[in-house]
Amino acid sequence: MTNNESGGLDGENGNESGGREKLSIDDATYILSSKRRRLAIDALSRDAPLTLRELADQAAALEYDTSVSELTGKERKRVKVSHTQTHLGELEDAGIMGVGDRGPIERGPAFENAVDILQELRNRCEVTEP
């Protein structure tokens, strides 16, 4: 994440448009550069709010192109640990997801903007994922 002039992260105090927070171009390109973060956004697009386990399971199912019920324990753990240690904090810092301490993971104020940008990228680029 990059610092903005107000001292916060660009995604924290982004411009608002139509009641939605807008991501800076730096935050958008950084956040959406990770397949696991893109799949977490996809999972929350389908259903919200989600527990950490539900989000990790749905993202893992997308990543491994299988159903949640057919995931192995290793696949589940790999994605859950990655989300816990890295991705969810970054998504929360950008305002895309509200994670909190132990509560459900919800869509943040920049969520719809991130979904719009991700969809535009998928429309314009070769897609190798859902």
ZASEPA-373880 format. One record per atom (N, C-alpha, C): z, y, x. Coordinates in steps of 0.001 Angstrom, whole numbers, plus 500000, padded with zeros to 6 digits. Layout:
% residues N
ZYX
...
//
This chain:
% residues 130
500000498835500846
500000500000500000
500000501235500897
499501502307500386
499454503537501167
500390504560500559
500890505441501409
501750506511500920
500898507636500363
501319508187499234
500627509351498692
501414510601499065
500889511759498722
501522513013499131
502901513212498530
503190512594497385
504502512765496764
505547511848497385
505142511047498390
506099510225499099
506188508806498588
505544508481497482
505582507127496955
504317506387497290
504237505176496850
503015504420497013
501979504963496054
500708504884496441
499654505427495586
499709504839494184
499964503542494051
499996502917492743
501206503298491909
502279503747492556
503495504094491829
503327505328490964
502744506350491512
502653507623490812
501204508009490586
500390507005490252
498958507248490096
498643508154488933
497418508603488893
496960509444487792
496901508631486517
497161509270485417
497093508573484144
495847508990483401
495262508050482696
494072508310481909
494179507491480629
494209508158479499
494304507426478241
495576506631478118
496699507123478681
497965506411478574
498099505281479573
497149505160480502
497202504097481494
497246504709482884
498005504086483741
498062504526485124
496812504032485844
496252504897486676
495084504526487460
495507504196488880
494929503150489434
495164502784490819
494335503670491736
494843503945492924
494020504612493928
492984503601494417
491916504082494999
490887503170495506
491455502278496608
492358502821497422
492969502018498483
493829500896497902
494651501229496904
495490500208496279
494646499161495563
493623499607494846
492767498672494099
492072497697495040
491480498204496108
490762497310497018
491716496384497758
492896496894498109
493875496044498784
494384494947497842
494836495330496682
495402494366495732
494370493320495331
493165493749495007
492144492828494507
491451492052495622
491812492312496884
491225491557497988
491785490142498091
492904489885497434
493539488569497491
493206487753496241
492648486573496467
492318485690495345
493569485345494528
494680485091495182
495899484731494444
496378485888493572
496247487132494045
496637488261493204
495663488414492038
494366488197492285
493392488268491193
493695487212490131
494044486004490565
494340484933489609
495654485186488864
496609485836489502
497847486217488801
497533487232487702
496643488167487992
496215489141486975
495507488416485837
494649487455486177
493959486669485146
494958485925484259
495960485313484885
496959484559484120
497714485471483163
498105486652483617
498842487579482762
497931488208481713
496625488217481976
495662488715480978
495602487793479768
495803486522480011
495696485518478947
496950485426478096
498092485695478722
499363485533478007
500418486386478702
501174487124477939
502243487950478528
503325488159477484
504556488266477870
505088488095479221
505150486614479597
505307486365480903
505412485012481434
506607484919482368
507193483737482443
508210483502483471
507488483333484802
508232483385485896
507637483164487214
506959481802487265
507619480795486759
507034479447486781
505745479390485971
505751479985484776
504539479980483943
503387480702484639
503684481858485220
502643482616485915
502098481818487094
502992481268487910
502563480489489077
501768479260488645
502219478574487602
501497477389487119
500101477745486610
500001478812485834
498693479200485302
497759479661486418
498284480431487373
497468480873488500
497042479678489354
497940478722489559
497610477516490337
496539476692489636
496635476577488322
495625475823487574
494252476478487730
494206477798487707
492940478500487932
492446478282489364
493358478390490323
492989478239491728
492442476847492035
493084475831491482
492689474446491768
491730473871490719
491290474727489787
490325474332488763
490756473062488029
491972473131487498
492524472002486759
493403472541485642
494021471668484897
494954472110483861
496358472170484451
497221472912483793
498606473014484248
499243471633484295
498962470804483311
499581469467483247
499103468546484371
497971468838484983
497441467987486051
497741468515487456
498449469627487554
498820470153488877
499794469210489571
499668469102490871
500652468332491636
501841469238491963
502946468638492300
504120469409492690
503843470280493906
503040469773494825
502696470526496038
501865471762495694
500908471614494782
500082472750494367
500929473817493679
501806473380492780
502698474315492083
503569475084493067
504190474353493989
505112474973494942
504381475945495853
503215475562496341
502444476410497254
502165477778496623
501725477771495370
501384479029494694
502640479808494321
503674479126493844
504909479815493461
505554480508494656
505620479828495797
506219480416496990
505401481620497451
504090481480497455
503211482578497854
503398483803496956
503485483561495654
503695484671494722
505069485304494920
506083484484495084
507441484998495245
507596485795496530
507066485286497619
507277485919498917
506350487097499185
505198487135498543
504215488166498889
503636488894497688
502951488179496839
502046488803495877
502721489553494733
503775489013494159
504389489687493006
504984491036493390
505579491133494560
506121492415495013
505029493460495176
503895493040495710
502783493968495890
502189494386494542
502069493436493620
501563493760492282
502526494691491543
503821494485491746
504809495360491117
504784496760491749
504700496820493066
504649498115493753
503446498947493298
502344498289492983
501127498984492539
501181499346491059
502205498885490334
502313499183488906
501500498262488026
501019497152488585
500185496227487818
501043495264487009
502163494850487578
503078493942486886
504499494457487006
505282494194485973
506708494460486007
507414493137486208
508059492971487358
508642491679487703
510129491640487402
510879492631487813
512318492640487568
513038491571488370
514348491435488120
515148490479488886
514965489042488412
515209488782487151
515104487416486647
514396487353485290
514016488489484782
513396488527483469
511948488093483513
511291488167482386
509882487772482339
509002488772483090
507857488301483529
506875489145484206
505985489744483123
505909491064483130
505159491777482096
504048492599482721
503136493054481882
502057493931482326
502626495313482624
502266495852483772
502729497180484175
501773498262483712
502096499515483996
501287500640483525
499881500691484115
499648500064485265
498306500052485870
497575498741485616
498146497877484770
497558496554484539
496138496639483978
495956497388482918
494631497465482288
493598498053483240
493996499028484052
493081499606485033
492657498540486043
493600497730486508
493283496656487453
492345495635486825
492584495281485558
491718494330484850
490304494895484730
490198496175484375
488889496820484256
488137496803485590
488822497141486676
488199497162487992
487779495750488391
488653494770488155
488345493381488488
487130492887487705
487060493226486435
485912492814485618
484626493464486118
484700494732486477
483521495425487005
483056494777488309
483984494428489173
483621493734490410
482954492394490114
483501491665489178
482916490361488827
481534490524488204
481317491614487471
480005491870486888
478964492203487958
479409492830489031
478484493330490066
478370492439491281
479271491496491451
479298490667492658
479060489197492303
478730488436493329
478627486993493160
480035486461492912
480202485693491863
481524485220491472
481683483746491859
482762483445492577
483044482070492975
484377481582492421
484880482306491407
486158481974490775
486051482314489296
487069481925488505
486994482191487056
486890483665486731
//
